[in-house]
């Protein structure tokens, strides 16, 4: 993270290595792949990570233990980002457990690789619910909390396929 510093008319960029230190960050899909890397990076810079996951509690618990061996505050939260009730519950769990939510990283995503001719309506809607609606379902309660507190950050992660397209991924 960087910020601008002005000194007698000269502006320079100053690195703030620990600008997330002590902040509470909810990372969806936060126990695997890119989400795990985001969680690890945030924790490495001192953030308190609340990692979301959809299934496999055992793997999520193992990730939490590896992320936070000293048990300083990392938590895991199970939910389906394609279900508005789960998203609301997870955001409230994080706020209840940590007292606030400072950063939301909408990272969870799914793919259903099928040509359009073989894709079902359920395949179509599953991807849209998780990859598109899920960001809305999580952002809405997070934003309300952040506005009430007067601060917060929301980061939306997208696949390059959202820009360039890919065979079998029309949804």
N, C-alpha and C positions, 0 to 999 in steps of 0.2 A: 504494500500500500504506500502511496506517496501523497504528499500535500505540498502546497506552494508556500514558500517562505520569502518574504520581502524584506530587504535590508538596504536602506538608503537608495531606493529606486531600482535595485537589482532583484530580480525574481529568480529563485532557484528551486529545484525539486528536492525535497528532503524525504528520505525513506523512513517509514514508520513500521518497523518490523513487527511490533507487537500491538498494532492498532486494534486487533480483535481480542486482545488479552482480557479475560474476565467476561466477555460477552457470551450470551447464550445463542447458539446456532442450531437450528433444526435443518437437517439435511435429509431430504427424501431419497430413498434408494441409497441410504448412507452407509450400508454395511458391505456393499459389493462394488466391484468395478470402479468406475469414475467417482461414484458417490463415496466409496471407501477412501479413495485418494483425497477427495475434498475434506472428508471428516478428519483424516490424519493430518492434513495440512493445517486445518483450522486448530486442531488440538495442539499441534506443534508450535503454533503461535499463541497459545494460551487461552483459546476459546473453550467454553464448556459446550461439548457437543451432545446434541440429542439426535441420534441416528434413527431414521425411519427405515422399516423393512416390511415386506409383505408376507413372508412366510419363513419357515425354518428358524424357529426361535433359538435352537441350539447353536447354529452358526452365528446368529446375531449376538448371542451371549458371549461366544468365544471372541468375536470381533471387539465387543465392548471391553472385555478383559485385556485384550492385547492393546487396545487404544488407551486404556486408562488403568494400567497395572496398579497404581497407587490409590485407586478408587477415589479420585478427587472430584467426581461429579458427572462423568459421561453417563448418559442413559440411552436406552433403546426403546422404540415405540412401534408396535405392530399395527398396521392398518393398510387398507386398500385405498390408494390415492384416487381411484376412480369412483369411490363412494363418498358422497358429501358428508354423511354422518361420521364416518371414520376420520375424515380430515378434521372436522370440527372437534371431535374427541381428542385426537392426537395433539392439536394445537393447545387445547385446554389442559391436557396432561402435562405438556412441556411447561406451560406457564405456572401450573400448580406446583410442579416439582421444583422448578428453578426460580420462580418468582417473576419471571419476565421472559420475553422472546425478543432478541435484538436482530437476529439475522435469519432469514428463511432462504434456503437454497432448494428451489424446485428442480430436482434432478431426476426423479424416478421416470422411467420410460419403458415401454414394451414394444416389441415388433411382432407382427404376424405376417411372415413372408409367404405370400401366395399371389399368384397372378389374379387379376381382377375376376377372371372367369371362374376361379375356384374359391374366391373369398366369399365368406358368408356375411350376412348382415351383422351377426354377433361379432365376427372378426373385426369388421369395420368399426363398430361401436366400442369394442374393448380398447382399441388403440386410441380412439378419440377421447374416451373417458379418462384414460390414464395420462396420455401425453398432452392433451389440451385442457380438458375440463379439470383434471387434477390440480393443475397450477392455479386455476380459478378457485377451486374448492379450498385450497390451503391458503391462498393469498387473502381471501376475503376476511376470515377471522384473524389472521396474522396482522393484516393492515389495520383493522379496527383497534387491536391492542397497541400497535406501534403509533398510530395517530393519537391515541389516548395518552401514551407516554411521551409523545413529542419526538420520537426518533426510532430508527430502524432501517434495515436494508433488506430488499427482496431481490434475489438473483434467480433468473430463469435460465436453465441449461437446455439447449436444443441440439439435436443431431444435425450434422451437415446434410443429411437426407432431407431435412425440412427445407433446405435451400435448393439442393440440386436434384432431388428425387433419386429413386433407385428402383430397379426392376423388382416387382413383387411387393412393393411397399406403397401402393397407391393411397392407402389410408394414412 
